């Protein structure tokens, strides 16, 4: 089960990074909301945690911070790639 959760986190972070790379912040919002809902479902059904308990809220805040970090890394990578492509020298 741990490997499934780790793979899900990796896919979710890739989705956040992809949205940042392409500067699609609406997509980022949808990916984050889907991930938070799945995280709430996992905590409620898998761990029997109350959704508004302090531990669950801290876990959700951590997930939001992971998502924002992935968005920032994707945005920065996209910015670097775009600036590299713009600085290409044309052979004449």
Secondary structure, DSSP 8 states (H G I E B T S, - for coil): -HHHHHHHHHHHHHHHHHHHHTT-HHHHHHHHHHHHHHHHHIIIIIS---TTSHHHHHHHHHHHHHHHHHHHHHHHHHHHHHHHHHT-----
